[in-house]
Amino acid sequence: MDSTLTIASDDPVAVVSLSSALERAFLTSHAGMRPIVFACIGTDRCTGDALGPLVGQKLRRLGCGAEQVIGTLEEPLHALNLHERTDPLHEMTPAPFIVAIDAALGAVSQVGSITVRDGGLLPGQGVGKDLPCLGDVSVTATVNVSAGGLDAQILQSTRLFLVQELAETIGTGCWWALRSLARRAEGRRGEAELIRAA
């Protein structure tokens, strides 16, 4: 995957672009050999910051297990529990491949866009939180404009419709990437069985 990919959420192939980018990231880092965990950061107490929990909820509804998704509407992953919920990931063997998902604020032209980057993200940076970097790959969606000292209020007044639409796209794209990776693994197993049988 290129280091950064930006996708307009209203692009008809946004889900495909996101899924392909994540699948490339999985393959490049041999994530098929490691558990994949989605860290969906945010809280349902703030409209703009609900993106992560909404993505987590979508992934759980699509069939991801509780061990694959940290952060849902029922059990959000936020500043107060980030260490407690993610520290155990660093003790797992093999280490999981973490996809960090969070809302972002940016320029007017960026609102409604989804960005996929190699490397983690700094949760809460936009609202002055000092939290550790999280993720092997990060997915952010720009939900509203940045207004400096007023960013917390901007997040509170963000339209739920936009956040929900972005969460649907991200959740579906993540699920497709997982399914594609699983199909590749099944294909490799099938080939190995044919070779053994020959």
MARZANU-774969 format. One record per residue (C-alpha): x, y, z; residue in three letters. Coordinates in nm, 3 decimals. Layout:
N
NUGU        px        py        pz   residuo
NUGU         X         Y         Z       ALA
...
END
This chain:
198
NUGU        px        py        pz   residuo
NUGU     0.000     0.000     0.000       MET
NUGU     0.117     0.355    -0.066       ASP
NUGU     0.192     0.536     0.259       SER
NUGU    -0.132     0.740     0.234       THR
NUGU    -0.453     0.693     0.036       LEU
NUGU    -0.745     0.936     0.052       THR
NUGU    -1.089     0.823    -0.066       ILE
NUGU    -1.397     1.042    -0.112       ALA
NUGU    -1.682     0.869     0.069       SER
NUGU    -1.926     0.958    -0.210       ASP
NUGU    -1.704     0.784    -0.466       ASP
NUGU    -1.910     0.491    -0.604       PRO
NUGU    -1.611     0.260    -0.553       VAL
NUGU    -1.510     0.390    -0.208       ALA
NUGU    -1.572     0.053    -0.040       VAL
NUGU    -1.368    -0.129    -0.306       VAL
NUGU    -1.082     0.120    -0.283       SER
NUGU    -1.071     0.095     0.095       LEU
NUGU    -1.096    -0.284     0.092       SER
NUGU    -0.816    -0.314    -0.166       SER
NUGU    -0.589    -0.079     0.027       ALA
NUGU    -0.638    -0.273     0.350       LEU
NUGU    -0.589    -0.608     0.178       GLU
NUGU    -0.260    -0.484     0.031       ARG
NUGU    -0.153    -0.370     0.378       ALA
NUGU    -0.244    -0.712     0.522       PHE
NUGU    -0.051    -0.897     0.252       LEU
NUGU     0.255    -0.670     0.268       THR
NUGU     0.288    -0.721     0.642       SER
NUGU     0.199    -1.093     0.635       HIS
NUGU    -0.106    -1.017     0.847       ALA
NUGU    -0.256    -1.348     0.736       GLY
NUGU    -0.012    -1.513     0.977       MET
NUGU    -0.122    -1.287     1.265       ARG
NUGU    -0.457    -1.211     1.425       PRO
NUGU    -0.616    -0.894     1.282       ILE
NUGU    -0.771    -0.660     1.538       VAL
NUGU    -0.976    -0.348     1.465       PHE
NUGU    -0.931    -0.080     1.734       ALA
NUGU    -1.234     0.145     1.682       CYS
NUGU    -1.166     0.458     1.885       ILE
NUGU    -1.429     0.704     2.004       GLY
NUGU    -1.737     0.748     2.218       THR
NUGU    -2.110     0.739     2.161       ASP
NUGU    -2.146     1.043     2.387       ARG
NUGU    -2.026     1.277     2.110       CYS
NUGU    -2.175     1.264     1.761       THR
NUGU    -1.855     1.337     1.569       GLY
NUGU    -1.650     1.101     1.783       ASP
NUGU    -1.897     0.811     1.740       ALA
NUGU    -1.737     0.702     1.412       LEU
NUGU    -1.513     0.436     1.570       GLY
NUGU    -1.784     0.273     1.784       PRO
NUGU    -2.022     0.272     1.485       LEU
NUGU    -1.758     0.095     1.273       VAL
NUGU    -1.700    -0.154     1.554       GLY
NUGU    -2.075    -0.218     1.580       GLN
NUGU    -2.095    -0.274     1.203       LYS
NUGU    -1.804    -0.522     1.209       LEU
NUGU    -1.963    -0.716     1.495       ARG
NUGU    -2.295    -0.730     1.306       ARG
NUGU    -2.114    -0.860     0.997       LEU
NUGU    -1.968    -1.147     1.198       GLY
NUGU    -1.635    -1.036     1.345       CYS
NUGU    -1.573    -1.186     1.688       GLY
NUGU    -1.525    -0.990     2.009       ALA
NUGU    -1.152    -1.072     1.997       GLU
NUGU    -1.128    -0.899     1.656       GLN
NUGU    -1.305    -0.574     1.744       VAL
NUGU    -1.221    -0.343     2.033       ILE
NUGU    -1.462    -0.051     2.055       GLY
NUGU    -1.835    -0.070     1.986       THR
NUGU    -2.138     0.137     2.084       LEU
NUGU    -2.192    -0.094     2.380       GLU
NUGU    -1.826    -0.094     2.491       GLU
NUGU    -1.648     0.211     2.344       PRO
NUGU    -1.268     0.243     2.325       LEU
NUGU    -1.179     0.593     2.442       HIS
NUGU    -0.922     0.801     2.629       ALA
NUGU    -1.020     0.671     2.974       LEU
NUGU    -0.985     0.300     2.889       ASN
NUGU    -0.740     0.297     2.597       LEU
NUGU    -0.447     0.158     2.798       HIS
NUGU    -0.658    -0.099     2.979       GLU
NUGU    -0.820    -0.228     2.659       ARG
NUGU    -0.516    -0.226     2.427       THR
NUGU    -0.221    -0.315     2.653       ASP
NUGU    -0.309    -0.689     2.641       PRO
NUGU    -0.267    -0.678     2.260       LEU
NUGU     0.105    -0.607     2.301       HIS
NUGU     0.146    -0.924     2.508       GLU
NUGU    -0.011    -1.156     2.250       MET
NUGU     0.200    -1.403     2.050       THR
NUGU     0.204    -1.363     1.758       PRO
NUGU     0.150    -0.991     1.788       ALA
NUGU    -0.179    -0.890     1.624       PRO
NUGU    -0.197    -0.663     1.322       PHE
NUGU    -0.391    -0.362     1.449       ILE
NUGU    -0.611    -0.145     1.227       VAL
NUGU    -0.678     0.176     1.422       ALA
NUGU    -0.997     0.360     1.323       ILE
NUGU    -1.087     0.710     1.440       ASP
NUGU    -1.269     1.030     1.346       ALA
NUGU    -1.070     1.336     1.238       ALA
NUGU    -1.123     1.706     1.179       LEU
NUGU    -0.971     1.888     0.883       GLY
NUGU    -1.015     2.143     0.609       ALA
NUGU    -1.358     2.199     0.451       VAL
NUGU    -1.239     2.022     0.134       SER
NUGU    -1.151     1.710     0.335       GLN
NUGU    -1.485     1.666     0.512       VAL
NUGU    -1.638     1.334     0.411       GLY
NUGU    -1.308     1.178     0.304       SER
NUGU    -1.150     0.857     0.435       ILE
NUGU    -0.774     0.828     0.471       THR
NUGU    -0.574     0.506     0.500       VAL
NUGU    -0.213     0.537     0.621       ARG
NUGU     0.069     0.300     0.700       ASP
NUGU     0.145     0.322     1.069       GLY
NUGU    -0.065     0.411     1.369       GLY
NUGU    -0.249     0.720     1.479       LEU
NUGU    -0.252     0.938     1.789       LEU
NUGU    -0.606     0.914     1.927       PRO
NUGU    -0.754     1.234     2.065       GLY
NUGU    -0.482     1.452     1.918       GLN
NUGU    -0.739     1.684     1.761       GLY
NUGU    -0.893     1.763     2.099       VAL
NUGU    -0.571     1.795     2.300       GLY
NUGU    -0.544     1.441     2.441       LYS
NUGU    -0.197     1.293     2.495       ASP
NUGU    -0.241     0.922     2.419       LEU
NUGU     0.002     0.661     2.282       PRO
NUGU     0.027     0.584     1.913       CYS
NUGU    -0.191     0.287     1.817       LEU
NUGU    -0.205     0.066     1.507       GLY
NUGU    -0.005    -0.085     1.223       ASP
NUGU    -0.240     0.083     0.975       VAL
NUGU    -0.477     0.369     1.048       SER
NUGU    -0.811     0.457     0.893       VAL
NUGU    -0.949     0.802     0.965       THR
NUGU    -1.257     0.980     0.837       ALA
NUGU    -1.282     1.359     0.837       THR
NUGU    -1.621     1.425     0.995       VAL
NUGU    -1.606     1.805     1.025       ASN
NUGU    -1.386     2.113     0.994       VAL
NUGU    -1.107     2.187     1.240       SER
NUGU    -1.155     2.506     1.441       ALA
NUGU    -0.857     2.506     1.675       GLY
NUGU    -0.970     2.561     2.034       GLY
NUGU    -1.331     2.485     1.942       LEU
NUGU    -1.265     2.133     1.809       ASP
NUGU    -1.445     1.961     2.099       ALA
NUGU    -1.759     2.169     2.033       GLN
NUGU    -1.731     2.102     1.660       ILE
NUGU    -1.727     1.726     1.726       LEU
NUGU    -2.035     1.762     1.948       GLN
NUGU    -2.231     1.939     1.673       SER
NUGU    -2.130     1.711     1.384       THR
NUGU    -2.418     1.563     1.184       ARG
NUGU    -2.484     1.201     1.272       LEU
NUGU    -2.590     1.128     0.912       PHE
NUGU    -2.239     1.194     0.779       LEU
NUGU    -2.073     0.997     1.060       VAL
NUGU    -2.308     0.702     1.002       GLN
NUGU    -2.244     0.703     0.626       GLU
NUGU    -1.867     0.710     0.676       LEU
NUGU    -1.890     0.431     0.936       ALA
NUGU    -2.093     0.213     0.696       GLU
NUGU    -1.832     0.257     0.423       THR
NUGU    -1.538     0.187     0.655       ILE
NUGU    -1.703    -0.111     0.824       GLY
NUGU    -1.798    -0.270     0.493       THR
NUGU    -1.452    -0.205     0.344       GLY
NUGU    -1.281    -0.365     0.646       CYS
NUGU    -1.510    -0.668     0.627       TRP
NUGU    -1.446    -0.717     0.253       TRP
NUGU    -1.070    -0.698     0.311       ALA
NUGU    -1.095    -0.965     0.582       LEU
NUGU    -1.309    -1.191     0.362       ARG
NUGU    -1.070    -1.153     0.068       SER
NUGU    -0.775    -1.243     0.290       LEU
NUGU    -0.963    -1.550     0.417       ALA
NUGU    -1.043    -1.659     0.058       ARG
NUGU    -0.675    -1.631    -0.034       ARG
NUGU    -0.581    -1.847     0.265       ALA
NUGU    -0.845    -2.107     0.170       GLU
NUGU    -0.710    -2.110    -0.186       GLY
NUGU    -0.356    -2.172    -0.061       ARG
NUGU    -0.476    -2.454     0.164       ARG
NUGU    -0.663    -2.609    -0.131       GLY
NUGU    -0.351    -2.593    -0.350       GLU
NUGU    -0.140    -2.752    -0.074       ALA
NUGU    -0.390    -3.037    -0.041       GLU
NUGU    -0.383    -3.098    -0.417       LEU
NUGU    -0.004    -3.107    -0.415       ILE
NUGU    -0.002    -3.356    -0.125       ARG
NUGU    -0.260    -3.572    -0.303       ALA
NUGU    -0.063    -3.574    -0.632       ALA
END
